[in-house]
Amino acid sequence: MKMKNYILLLIVLIGMTARAQRELEASVEGNVNELPVREYHLTINQEKVNKAGKEVMGMTVNGGIPGPTLEFTEGEYAVIYVENKMDVETSIHWHGMLLPNYFDGVPYLTTPPIKPGTTFKYEFEIKQNGTYWYHSHTMLQEQSGVFGSLLINPKEKELEYDKDLVLVLSDWTNEKPKDVLRFLKRGTEWYNIKKGTATPLNQVIKRGAFGAQLDFWRQRMEGADIADIYYPAFLINGEEKIEYPEFKPGEKVRLRIIDGSASTSFWMTFGGETPTLVSADGKNVVPVKRNKTFIGVAETYDFIVEIPEDRKLEFKIMAQDGSGTASAFLGRGEVLPAPEVARPDKIGMMQKMAKMKMKMGAPALQSRPNHPEPYELKEKWGMQMDDMNMEGMNHSEMQMENETKKMQTNDSKMNHSTMQMAKDSSMKKMDHSMNHSNMKKENEPMRMAGMEKEGMKGMDMFSEYNYDYLKATEKTDFNDSIPVRNVLLNLTGNMNRYIWSLNGVPLSEADKIKIEGDEVTRITFNNLTMMHHPMHLHGHFFRVINKNGEYSPLKHTVNVPPMQEVTIEFYGNEYGDWFFHCHILYHMDAGMARIVSYDTQRNERMKPFPVSNLIRETNKFYTWGMLDAASHMTELNVVSSNIRNQFTALAEYGWNENLEAEFSYEYYINDWVRLFGGINVENEMENSMDELSTTAIGGIRYFTPYMFQMDVRLDSKLRPQISLAREIMIFPRLAVFGEYEFQADFGWVDELEPGKDFENEQTWSAGLEYFLSKNFSLMGSYDNRFGAGGGLSLRF
């Protein structure tokens, strides 16, 4: 290590008094300090389980969901054998733990996958204390049950309480997780219909929100999405309701709460006296009395509660979208109920967003993924402060907004010279004249440039989603002399195709984010989507910049609310490559992830396990289809698609012997534009199958503002054609759909009838679809070729 780096490390060790020295040192393999060993054995298996009224195949750890709590004491050496008894490979990631890169547990990136019938030995020094958890990082196995908790006691007791209780929150689906993702990829409202969170047009009009709906449609968005998936059950320690009568009146219980869900954030409330929040993500915070608290996926919070006399208190969770609850009861006697949390008003949210002139619908797929432009993306989309109604803000708030805008302007100018860097080109070296004390003052309001200020009209829907209540017990800031590298990551997504990305670039098209050791990396998350994204960095803790400045809390997972900014920073003291991703499992698997790299040599033991296997997982082909069987016609549509490529087969047959079939390949240039080519087959003579015509086709398909599917093409007979299609849900479960197609023939290939310079063919159809279930609908339609009829639609 160069002398300069030694000096920087010395500065960090002196200036960062909030961390123990061993947490600042790079993790090393082996029990080099001859620490006492604590050993566990975990067995992962496939078993039938019943968590939501139906027996389905799940994945268990030591026979249970969740798996067992592994308890350690800080200063021990963990040895954990993980045996795979399944017929597929698996893995375990130790979430929030500081440990050697090789044992982090991301298969093909840091750690070998655990093949069927084999056992892998994880071992690492316990350098921390607090509440953490573990879970599979293989495909979608976490959703099936491969997760559990870690309880790490401090060497000396730091807080006053009598007993511990670990509460692992989770969501459960009776569907196969891969089928859930495939269903999301096809684009459907069924999950919202099933859980009662859909916003059909009749409800929108009834609320006087049609103008807001038009604004959303103009920006190619159906509505204010909150959560993706229908879950029949939400669980606490594997149960919808669970009792803990062993706790006695007057006992103080430390509830160690872990959101181990695949994709659900929760509101948490407590009955009885207001509990004391004492820890977040395993790190102690200044104790604060707090009841209603939001917990994002993969976060942990510790509360101390006191068991009441002759009563039992309720701990209650409600899914963020209001679609379900679960409860735990502590003590005996009459229940002290936890406060109810109101279900979110999605239509009201749409109205407020429309009034605030939010620029939504940022692309999840850039046309030039090799040259992302994060600052331009930020300036074009999201919250534009100049357009907002600033009425009600006092002078100091306005001044803070102006300072933030200056900071952003200067930041953008400073980045101009580095905007040509490949892929994640938002990284840049900061001029040391912009020292940490100045950056802290300016970055704090940058979390949302003051969006949480109550004086700003409409912002109350965001005001609860910040970390200002978390204050570290000791200073966490860095010495001003340490170099700083800034990274801007816009969080981007496309609900229609279910692609999630950073700066409009999914993992499969992205370069690594290069970071330097002995340097501070500051990342600003700018959420340009309607959904919360809990962002998790493996192997590190980071500061979440909030109003507490130099006492900003340390976390390993940070929730980034819709249309808001959050800034984090961490010191580079590790080695190797680390995974960095949204912890909503389906968002991660759909592309919202990156590899953070110290650019050090890859571990020799990982040579047989190429990282391309991990990346390929986020760009798999998914296939789905729909069959309409009606009294007047039958239509079959089958699609197979990954991020950029799509194959489509469409066939329509009318009982009056009219046939049209089409097979095409499409390439997505971006979210909305795709080029296609293929063949079309149709009968030449009406009501006759004697003559079939086959033509080559090619053109552009475009997803327009207001959400029309447009098809502009030219066939091998040089006949231009344009079509438009749209579906709108008008009542709960009931949608109206229509399609219009116009084809012109100028006789450029086939001669027209004498005296004609032009012929055209127009086809159109319109109908209604009533959703019976996820896979079946009743449908009725009129087609000008096939006539009127009705029947059944099957989705598969």
C-alpha positions in Angstrom: 0.0 0.0 0.0 1.3 3.4 -0.9 2.3 6.0 1.8 -0.7 8.2 0.7 -3.1 5.3 1.4 -1.6 4.6 4.8 -2.1 8.3 5.8 -5.7 8.2 4.5 -6.4 5.0 6.5 -4.9 6.6 9.6 -7.2 9.6 9.2 -10.2 7.4 8.8 -9.3 5.4 11.9 -8.9 8.5 14.0 -11.9 10.4 12.6 -14.5 7.7 12.5 -15.0 7.1 16.2 -18.4 5.6 15.7 -17.1 2.3 14.4 -14.9 -0.3 16.1 -11.5 -0.7 14.5 -12.2 -4.3 13.3 -15.2 -3.0 11.3 -12.9 -0.7 9.3 -10.4 -3.4 8.4 -10.9 -5.5 5.3 -12.3 -8.9 6.1 -9.9 -11.8 6.1 -10.6 -15.5 5.8 -9.8 -17.9 8.6 -9.8 -17.8 12.4 -6.6 -15.7 12.5 -7.4 -14.4 16.0 -8.2 -17.8 17.4 -11.7 -16.8 18.5 -14.1 -19.2 20.2 -16.0 -21.2 17.5 -19.7 -21.5 17.4 -21.0 -24.0 14.9 -24.4 -24.6 13.2 -25.7 -27.0 10.6 -28.5 -25.9 8.2 -30.3 -28.3 5.9 -32.3 -26.9 3.0 -35.0 -29.2 1.6 -38.1 -29.2 -0.5 -41.3 -30.1 1.4 -45.0 -29.7 1.3 -46.2 -26.8 3.4 -49.5 -25.1 4.1 -49.2 -21.4 4.9 -52.3 -20.0 3.2 -55.0 -22.6 3.1 -53.4 -24.8 0.5 -50.7 -27.4 0.5 -47.9 -26.5 -1.9 -44.3 -27.3 -2.4 -42.0 -25.0 -0.4 -38.4 -24.9 0.6 -37.5 -25.3 4.3 -34.5 -24.7 6.5 -34.1 -27.4 9.1 -37.7 -28.3 8.4 -39.2 -24.9 9.0 -40.3 -21.6 7.4 -38.6 -19.4 8.6 -35.4 -21.3 9.4 -33.9 -21.3 12.9 -32.5 -18.3 14.6 -28.7 -18.6 14.7 -27.4 -16.9 17.9 -23.8 -15.6 18.3 -21.9 -13.3 20.6 -19.7 -10.6 19.1 -16.1 -11.8 19.0 -17.0 -15.5 18.2 -16.0 -17.3 15.0 -19.0 -18.6 13.0 -18.8 -22.0 11.3 -22.0 -22.8 9.5 -22.5 -25.9 7.3 -25.3 -25.6 4.8 -26.5 -28.9 3.3 -28.5 -29.0 0.1 -31.0 -31.9 0.0 -33.0 -30.4 -2.9 -32.7 -31.3 -6.6 -31.7 -27.8 -7.5 -28.7 -25.7 -6.5 -29.0 -23.2 -3.6 -27.1 -20.6 -1.6 -27.1 -18.6 1.6 -26.4 -14.9 1.9 -25.7 -13.5 5.4 -27.6 -10.2 5.1 -25.9 -7.2 6.8 -22.8 -9.2 7.9 -19.3 -7.9 7.5 -17.4 -10.9 6.3 -14.9 -12.2 3.7 -16.0 -11.7 0.2 -15.9 -15.5 -0.6 -18.5 -16.3 2.1 -21.0 -13.5 1.2 -23.2 -16.1 -0.5 -24.1 -14.7 -3.9 -23.6 -17.7 -6.3 -21.4 -17.1 -9.3 -20.3 -13.7 -8.0 -18.6 -14.3 -4.7 -19.5 -17.8 -3.6 -19.9 -21.2 -5.4 -23.5 -22.4 -5.6 -24.4 -25.3 -3.4 -25.1 -28.1 -5.8 -27.7 -30.8 -5.0 -26.5 -33.3 -2.5 -23.5 -31.3 -1.3 -22.6 -29.2 1.8 -20.9 -25.9 1.9 -19.0 -24.6 4.9 -19.3 -20.9 5.6 -17.0 -19.4 8.2 -16.3 -15.8 9.3 -15.5 -13.7 12.3 -18.4 -12.1 14.1 -17.3 -8.4 14.1 -20.6 -6.8 15.0 -23.7 -7.2 17.1 -27.4 -6.7 16.5 -30.3 -8.2 14.5 -29.6 -9.6 11.1 -30.9 -12.4 8.8 -29.9 -14.9 6.2 -31.6 -16.0 2.9 -31.0 -17.8 -0.3 -29.6 -15.7 -3.2 -30.4 -18.3 -5.8 -33.1 -17.3 -8.2 -36.5 -16.8 -6.4 -35.9 -19.3 -3.5 -36.3 -16.7 -0.8 -40.0 -16.5 -1.7 -40.4 -20.2 -1.3 -39.1 -20.2 2.3 -35.2 -20.1 2.4 -34.7 -17.5 5.1 -34.0 -17.2 8.8 -32.7 -14.8 11.5 -29.4 -14.0 13.1 -29.2 -12.7 16.7 -25.8 -11.4 17.7 -25.3 -10.4 21.3 -22.8 -7.7 22.2 -19.8 -8.6 24.3 -21.2 -6.5 27.1 -24.9 -5.7 27.4 -25.7 -2.2 26.0 -29.4 -1.8 26.7 -31.7 -2.6 29.6 -34.3 -5.3 28.8 -35.2 -8.8 30.1 -35.7 -11.0 27.1 -35.3 -11.2 23.3 -38.0 -12.1 20.8 -37.2 -12.4 17.1 -40.1 -11.6 14.8 -39.5 -12.5 11.1 -42.1 -10.9 8.8 -42.8 -12.5 5.4 -45.2 -12.8 2.5 -46.5 -16.1 1.1 -47.8 -17.1 -2.3 -49.3 -20.5 -3.2 -48.0 -20.0 -6.8 -44.6 -21.0 -8.0 -42.4 -17.9 -7.8 -41.2 -18.3 -11.4 -44.9 -18.3 -12.4 -45.5 -15.1 -10.5 -42.6 -13.3 -12.3 -43.8 -14.7 -15.7 -47.3 -13.4 -14.9 -45.9 -10.0 -14.0 -43.9 -9.9 -17.3 -47.1 -10.4 -19.4 -48.7 -7.2 -17.9 -52.0 -7.7 -16.2 -54.2 -6.1 -13.6 -55.3 -9.4 -12.0 -53.2 -9.2 -8.9 -54.6 -5.7 -8.2 -58.1 -7.0 -8.9 -57.7 -9.9 -6.6 -56.5 -7.9 -3.6 -58.9 -5.0 -4.2 -56.3 -2.3 -5.0 -57.3 -1.8 -8.7 -58.6 1.6 -9.7 -61.1 1.0 -12.6 -62.4 4.0 -14.6 -65.8 4.1 -12.8 -64.1 4.7 -9.5 -61.8 7.3 -11.0 -64.7 9.2 -12.5 -66.7 8.9 -9.3 -63.9 10.6 -7.4 -63.5 13.4 -10.0 -60.1 12.2 -10.9 -60.5 11.6 -14.7 -58.1 14.5 -15.4 -55.5 12.9 -13.2 -56.1 9.5 -15.0 -55.6 11.2 -18.4 -52.3 12.6 -17.1 -51.2 9.2 -16.0 -52.2 7.7 -19.3 -50.4 10.4 -21.2 -47.3 9.4 -19.4 -47.9 5.7 -20.2 -48.9 4.7 -16.7 -52.1 3.0 -15.6 -52.1 4.4 -12.1 -50.2 4.8 -8.8 -48.7 1.4 -8.4 -47.9 0.5 -4.8 -47.2 -3.3 -4.7 -46.9 -5.8 -7.5 -48.2 -9.2 -6.2 -51.3 -10.7 -4.6 -50.4 -12.6 -1.5 -53.0 -14.7 0.3 -51.1 -14.5 3.6 -48.7 -12.3 5.4 -46.8 -14.0 8.3 -45.0 -13.4 11.5 -42.6 -16.3 12.3 -44.5 -18.3 9.8 -48.0 -17.7 11.2 -50.8 -15.1 10.4 -51.5 -14.9 14.2 -49.1 -16.1 16.8 -49.2 -16.0 20.6 -46.3 -15.6 23.1 -48.0 -16.1 26.5 -44.7 -16.9 28.2 -43.9 -13.2 28.7 -44.8 -11.9 32.2 -46.2 -8.6 33.3 -43.5 -5.9 33.8 -40.9 -7.7 31.6 -39.2 -5.6 29.0 -38.9 -7.5 25.8 -36.6 -6.6 22.9 -38.5 -7.3 19.7 -36.0 -7.9 17.0 -38.1 -7.4 13.9 -36.9 -8.5 10.4 -38.7 -7.9 7.2 -37.8 -11.1 5.4 -40.5 -10.7 2.7 -39.8 -11.3 -0.9 -41.6 -8.0 -1.9 -43.7 -6.6 0.9 -43.0 -3.6 3.0 -45.2 -3.2 6.1 -46.6 -0.6 8.5 -45.9 -1.8 12.1 -48.0 -0.7 15.1 -48.1 -1.7 18.8 -50.8 -1.9 21.4 -50.4 -0.5 24.8 -47.7 2.0 25.7 -45.6 3.5 22.9 -42.5 1.3 22.4 -39.0 2.5 22.2 -37.1 2.1 19.0 -33.4 1.3 19.9 -31.8 -0.2 16.8 -32.0 -0.1 13.0 -30.3 -2.7 10.7 -28.4 -4.0 13.7 -26.9 -0.6 14.7 -28.0 1.1 17.9 -29.7 4.5 17.5 -30.6 7.2 20.0 -33.7 5.6 21.7 -36.9 7.2 20.5 -40.6 6.5 21.4 -42.3 5.5 18.2 -45.4 3.5 17.3 -46.4 3.6 13.7 -43.3 2.7 11.7 -42.6 1.7 8.1 -40.3 -1.2 7.5 -38.9 -1.8 4.1 -38.1 -5.2 2.7 -34.8 -6.6 4.2 -34.7 -3.9 7.0 -34.5 -4.7 10.7 -35.7 -2.7 13.6 -35.5 -3.4 17.3 -38.1 -2.1 19.8 -38.3 -2.5 23.6 -41.8 -3.1 24.9 -43.1 -3.6 28.4 -45.6 -6.4 29.0 -48.7 -4.9 30.7 -50.5 -6.2 33.8 -53.2 -8.7 33.0 -53.3 -7.8 29.4 -51.5 -8.9 26.2 -50.3 -6.4 23.7 -50.7 -6.8 20.0 -47.9 -6.2 17.5 -49.5 -5.8 14.1 -48.3 -5.5 10.5 -50.2 -4.2 7.5 -49.0 -4.7 4.0 -48.0 -1.3 2.5 -50.9 -1.5 0.0 -53.4 -2.4 2.7 -54.0 -5.9 1.2 -53.5 -7.9 4.4 -52.3 -8.0 8.0 -50.7 -10.3 10.6 -50.4 -10.1 14.4 -48.3 -11.3 17.3 -49.6 -11.2 20.8 -47.3 -10.9 23.9 -48.5 -11.8 27.4 -51.9 -13.0 28.7 -55.3 -11.5 29.2 -57.4 -9.1 27.3 -55.9 -7.8 24.1 -54.5 -4.3 23.9 -55.1 -3.8 20.2 -52.6 -2.2 17.9 -53.8 1.0 16.1 -55.2 0.4 12.6 -53.4 2.0 9.7 -55.6 3.4 6.9 -55.3 1.8 3.5 -53.6 4.0 1.0 -55.8 6.0 -1.3 -54.4 5.3 -4.8 -56.8 7.6 -6.6 -56.1 10.4 -4.2 -52.4 9.8 -4.8 -52.9 10.1 -8.5 -54.7 13.4 -8.1 -51.9 14.9 -5.9 -49.2 13.7 -8.3 -51.1 15.2 -11.3 -51.4 18.6 -9.5 -47.7 18.5 -8.7 -46.9 18.0 -12.4 -44.7 15.0 -11.8 -42.9 13.8 -14.9 -43.4 10.1 -14.6 -42.8 7.1 -16.9 -39.0 7.4 -17.1 -37.6 4.7 -19.4 -36.4 1.4 -17.9 -34.6 0.6 -21.1 -32.3 3.1 -22.7 -31.8 3.2 -26.4 -28.0 3.4 -25.9 -27.3 1.3 -22.8 -23.5 1.8 -23.3 -23.9 5.5 -22.9 -26.4 6.2 -20.1 -26.9 9.9 -19.2 -28.0 9.9 -15.6 -28.0 13.6 -15.1 -30.0 14.2 -18.2 -32.4 11.5 -17.1 -32.8 13.2 -13.7 -33.4 16.6 -15.3 -36.0 15.3 -17.7 -38.1 13.1 -15.4 -39.3 13.0 -11.8 -40.0 15.9 -9.6 -39.4 19.3 -11.2 -39.1 21.8 -8.4 -39.8 24.8 -10.7 -43.2 23.4 -11.5 -44.3 22.8 -8.0 -46.7 24.9 -5.9 -44.4 26.4 -3.3 -47.2 28.1 -1.4 -46.9 27.7 2.3 -43.1 27.3 2.4 -41.4 29.7 4.8 -38.3 31.7 3.9 -35.8 29.3 5.4 -37.4 26.4 3.5 -37.2 28.4 0.3 -33.6 29.2 1.0 -32.7 25.6 1.6 -34.4 24.7 -1.7 -32.4 27.3 -3.5 -29.1 26.0 -2.0 -30.0 22.5 -3.0 -30.7 23.6 -6.6 -27.3 25.4 -6.6 -25.7 22.2 -5.4 -27.4 20.2 -8.1 -26.4 22.7 -10.8 -22.8 22.7 -9.7 -22.8 19.0 -9.4 -24.1 18.6 -13.0 -21.4 21.1 -14.3 -18.7 19.2 -12.4 -19.8 16.0 -14.0 -19.8 17.3 -17.6 -16.3 16.2 -18.3 -16.9 12.6 -17.1 -20.3 12.1 -18.8 -18.6 10.2 -21.6 -17.5 7.4 -19.2 -19.1 4.1 -20.1 -22.3 2.7 -18.5 -22.5 4.0 -15.0 -20.9 7.3 -16.0 -22.3 9.2 -13.1 -19.2 8.5 -11.1 -16.8 11.3 -10.6 -14.0 12.6 -8.3 -15.0 15.5 -6.2 -13.0 18.7 -5.8 -11.6 18.6 -2.3 -12.6 22.3 -1.9 -16.2 20.9 -1.5 -15.4 19.4 1.8 -17.5 17.1 3.9 -18.9 19.7 6.2 -20.3 21.7 3.2 -21.5 18.5 1.5 -23.4 17.5 4.6 -25.3 20.8 4.7 -26.2 20.6 1.1 -26.9 16.9 0.8 -29.3 16.7 3.7 -32.1 18.5 2.0 -31.2 16.7 -1.2 -33.0 13.6 0.1 -36.0 15.0 -1.7 -35.0 18.6 -2.0 -37.4 19.4 0.8 -40.3 17.2 -0.4 -41.2 16.2 3.1 -41.9 19.8 4.1 -45.5 19.9 5.2 -46.0 23.3 3.7 -45.7 21.9 0.2 -49.1 21.1 -1.0 -49.7 17.4 -1.7 -46.5 16.2 -0.1 -48.2 14.7 3.0 -48.3 11.3 1.2 -44.5 11.2 1.3 -43.9 12.8 4.7 -43.8 9.5 6.6 -41.2 7.9 4.3 -37.9 9.3 5.7 -35.3 8.4 8.2 -35.2 11.6 10.2 -36.2 9.7 13.4 -33.0 7.7 13.3 -30.0 9.3 14.9 -26.7 7.4 15.5 -25.4 7.2 19.0 -22.0 8.4 17.9 -20.7 10.5 15.0 -20.6 8.7 11.7 -19.2 11.3 9.4 -15.9 11.0 7.6 -12.9 13.2 7.7 -12.9 16.1 5.2 -9.6 15.0 3.7 -10.8 11.7 2.3 -11.5 11.8 -1.4 -15.1 11.4 -2.4 -16.6 9.8 -5.5 -20.2 10.6 -6.4 -22.6 8.2 -8.2 -26.1 9.1 -9.3 -28.4 6.2 -9.7 -31.9 6.9 -11.1 -34.2 4.1 -10.1 -36.2 3.2 -13.3 -38.9 0.7 -14.1 -41.5 -0.4 -16.6 -44.6 -2.0 -15.1 -46.1 -3.0 -18.4 -43.2 -5.2 -19.4 -41.9 -5.6 -15.8 -38.3 -4.5 -16.4 -36.5 -2.8 -13.6 -33.2 -1.0 -13.9 -30.8 1.7 -12.8 -30.3 4.8 -15.0 -32.4 3.0 -17.5 -29.9 0.1 -17.8 -30.7 -3.4 -16.4 -28.0 -5.5 -14.9 -27.5 -7.6 -18.1 -26.5 -4.5 -20.0 -24.5 -2.7 -17.3 -20.8 -2.3 -16.4 -19.7 -2.7 -12.9 -19.7 0.3 -10.6 -16.0 0.8 -9.9 -15.0 2.1 -6.5 -11.7 2.8 -4.9 -10.3 1.6 -1.6 -9.5 4.3 1.0 -12.1 6.5 -0.6 -15.7 7.6 0.2 -18.3 6.6 -2.3 -21.5 8.8 -2.1 -24.5 7.4 -4.0 -27.6 9.5 -4.6 -30.7 7.4 -5.4 -33.3 9.3 -7.4 -36.5 7.2 -7.6 -38.3 7.9 -10.9 -40.9 5.2 -10.3 -44.2 4.9 -8.3 -42.8 2.1 -6.1 -40.6 1.9 -3.1 -37.2 0.4 -3.6 -35.2 -1.0 -0.7 -31.6 -0.8 -1.9 -29.1 -3.2 -0.3 -25.3 -3.1 -0.5 -23.6 -6.4 0.4 -20.7 -6.4 2.8 -20.8 -2.8 3.9 -22.6 -0.4 6.1 -23.4 3.1 4.8 -24.5 6.4 6.2 -28.0 7.4 5.3 -27.8 11.2 5.1 -30.7 12.8 7.1 -31.4 15.8 9.2 -29.1 14.6 11.9 -26.0 15.4 9.8 -22.8 14.0 11.4 -25.1 11.7 13.5 -26.8 10.2 10.4 -27.6 6.5 10.9 -25.7 3.5 9.6 -27.7 1.0 7.6 -27.2 -1.8 5.1 -30.6 -1.4 3.4 -32.2 1.9 2.6 -35.8 2.4 1.4 -36.1 4.9 -1.4 -39.7 6.2 -1.7 -41.5 7.1 -4.9 -40.3 10.2 -6.7 -37.8 11.0 -3.9 -34.1 11.2 -3.4 -31.9 9.5 -0.7 -28.2 9.9 -0.4 -25.9 7.3 1.2 -22.1 7.2 1.6 -19.6 4.6 2.7 -15.9 4.1 3.0 -14.1 1.7 0.7 -12.3 -0.8 3.0 -13.0 -4.1 1.4 -11.9 -6.0 -1.8 -13.5 -8.0 -4.6 -17.0 -7.6 -6.1 -20.1 -7.1 -4.1 -23.8 -7.3 -5.1 -25.9 -4.1 -4.9 -29.6 -4.4 -5.7 -33.2 -3.6 -4.9 -34.3 -6.1 -2.3 -37.8 -6.6 -3.8 -37.0 -10.0 -5.1 -38.8 -9.7 -8.4 -37.3 -6.2 -9.1 -33.8 -7.6 -8.6 -34.5 -10.6 -10.8 -35.9 -8.2 -13.5 -32.7 -6.2 -13.6 -32.6 -3.6 -10.8 -29.1 -4.6 -9.6 -25.4 -3.8 -10.1 -22.0 -5.2 -9.2 -19.9 -2.9 -7.1 -16.3 -3.6 -7.7 -13.0 -2.8 -6.0 -11.4 -4.0 -9.3 -9.2 -6.5 -7.5 -8.3 -9.9 -8.9 -11.1 -12.5 -8.8 -10.8 -15.3 -6.3 -9.2 -18.3 -8.0 -11.8 -20.6 -6.4 -14.5 -18.9 -8.5 -13.0 -19.7 -11.9 -15.4 -22.7 -12.5 -18.4 -20.4 -11.7 -18.6 -17.5 -14.3 -20.5 -14.4 -13.1 -22.3 -14.5 -16.4 -24.6 -17.1 -14.9 -25.8 -14.6 -12.3 -26.3 -11.9 -14.9 -28.1 -14.2 -17.3 -30.7 -14.9 -14.6 -32.0 -11.3 -14.9 -32.4 -11.7 -18.7 -34.2 -15.0 -19.1 -36.9 -15.6 -21.7 -40.5 -15.9 -20.3 -43.3 -17.4 -22.3 -47.0 -16.8 -21.9 -50.1 -17.0 -24.0 -53.9 -16.4 -24.3 -56.6 -18.4 -26.1 -60.0 -16.9 -26.9 -62.6 -19.6 -27.7 -65.8 -17.9 -28.8 -68.9 -18.7 -30.8 -67.7 -16.7 -33.8 -64.0 -17.1 -33.7 -60.9 -18.5 -32.0 -57.7 -16.5 -31.4 -54.4 -17.7 -30.0 -51.6 -15.4 -29.0 -48.2 -16.7 -27.7 -45.3 -14.5 -26.7 -41.8 -15.4 -25.6 -39.7 -12.4 -24.4 -36.6 -11.3 -22.6 -35.5 -7.7 -22.1 -34.7 -6.8 -25.7 -36.0 -9.7 -27.8 -39.5 -11.0 -28.3 -41.1 -13.7 -30.5 -44.8 -13.6 -31.1 -47.2 -16.0 -32.8 -50.8 -14.8 -33.4 -53.5 -16.8 -35.1 -57.2 -15.8 -35.7 -59.7 -18.2 -37.2 -63.4 -17.3 -37.8 -66.0 -19.9 -38.1 -66.9 -18.3 -41.4 -63.6 -19.7 -42.7 -61.5 -16.5 -42.4 -58.0 -17.1 -41.2 -55.0 -14.9 -40.4 -51.8 -16.0 -38.8 -48.6 -14.0 -38.0 -45.2 -14.9 -36.8 -42.7 -12.2 -35.9 -39.5 -11.3 -34.1 -39.3 -8.0 -32.3 -36.3 -6.0 -31.0 -37.0 -3.4 -28.3 -35.0 -0.2 -29.0 -36.3 1.2 -25.8 -39.4 0.8 -23.6 -41.8 2.1 -26.2 -40.3 1.4 -29.7 -39.6 -2.0 -31.2 -38.6 -3.1 -34.7 -40.2 -6.2 -36.0 -40.1 -8.6 -39.0 -41.9 -11.8 -39.8 -44.5 -13.4 -42.0 -48.2 -13.1 -42.4 -50.6 -15.8 -43.7 -54.2 -15.1 -44.6 -56.9 -16.4 -46.9 -57.3 -14.4 -50.2 -61.0 -15.1 -50.7 -63.7 -14.3 -48.2 -65.3 -17.3 -46.7 -62.9 -19.7 -48.4 -59.7 -21.4 -47.4 -58.9 -22.4 -50.9 -56.3 -19.7 -51.4 -53.8 -18.6 -48.8 -51.4 -15.7 -49.2 -48.1 -15.5 -47.4 -46.2 -12.2 -47.2 -43.2 -11.0 -45.4 -43.8 -8.1 -43.0 -41.7 -5.5 -41.2 -42.1 -2.3 -39.4 -42.3 -0.5 -36.1 -44.5 -1.1 -33.1 -44.9 1.8 -30.7 -46.5 2.2 -27.3 -47.9 5.6 -27.5 -48.8 8.2 -24.9 -52.3 7.4 -23.6 -51.3 3.7 -23.8 -52.2 2.7 -27.3 -50.4 -0.1 -29.0 -49.5 1.2 -32.5 -48.3 -1.0 -35.4 -46.9 0.6 -38.6 -45.8 -1.9 -41.2 -45.0 -2.6 -44.8 -45.4 -6.1 -46.4 -43.6 -7.7 -49.3 -46.4 -6.5 -51.6 -45.5 -2.9 -50.6 -48.9 -2.5 -48.8 -48.6 0.0 -45.9 -50.7 -0.8 -42.8 -51.4 0.9 -39.5 -53.3 -0.4 -36.5 -54.2 0.8 -33.0 -55.3 -1.3 -30.0 -56.3 -0.4 -26.4 -57.8 -2.0 -23.3 -59.3 -0.1 -20.4 -60.7 -1.4 -17.2 -64.0 0.3 -16.7 -65.4 -1.5 -13.7 -63.9 -3.9 -11.2 -63.1 -7.1 -13.2 -64.6 -5.7 -16.4 -62.5 -4.3 -19.2 -63.4 -2.9 -22.6 -61.0 -3.5 -25.6 -60.8 -2.5 -29.2 -58.6 -2.7 -32.3 -58.6 -0.9 -35.6 -56.5 -1.8 -38.6 -56.2 0.0 -42.0 -54.3 -1.4 -45.0 -53.7 0.4 -48.3 -52.8 -1.2 -51.6 -51.5 1.2 -54.4 -50.8 -1.6 -56.9 -47.1 -1.3 -56.6 -46.7 -5.1 -56.8 -50.0 -6.7 -57.7 -52.1 -4.9 -60.3 -55.4 -3.4 -59.2 -58.7 -3.7 -61.0 -58.9 -1.5 -64.1 -59.8 2.1 -63.2 -58.6 1.8 -59.6 -55.6 3.6 -58.3 -56.1 2.6 -54.7 -57.7 -0.1 -52.6 -58.0 -0.4 -48.8 -59.0 -3.0 -46.3 -60.3 -2.0 -42.8 -60.8 -4.4 -40.0 -61.9 -3.6 -36.5 -63.1 -5.3 -33.4 -64.4 -4.3 -30.0 -65.5 -6.2 -26.9 -65.7 -6.8 -23.2 -63.8 -9.1 -20.9 -64.9 -10.1 -17.4 -62.1 -11.5 -15.2 -63.2 -14.7 -13.4 -59.8 -15.7 -12.1 -56.1 -15.4 -12.8 -56.4 -17.7 -15.8 -60.0 -17.4 -17.0 -62.3 -14.6 -18.3 -65.6 -14.4 -20.0 -65.5 -12.4 -23.2 -67.8 -11.0 -25.9 -66.9 -9.1 -29.0 -67.8 -8.0 -32.4 -65.4 -8.4 -35.3 -66.3 -7.0 -38.8 -64.8 -10.1 -40.4 -66.2 -12.7 -38.0 -69.4 -11.1 -36.6 -70.5 -11.1 -33.0 -70.1 -13.8 -30.4 -68.9 -14.7 -27.0 -67.0 -17.3 -25.1 -64.1 -18.0 -22.7 -60.6 -16.6 -22.5 -57.8 -18.7 -21.2 -54.5 -17.2 -20.0 -51.5 -19.5 -19.7 
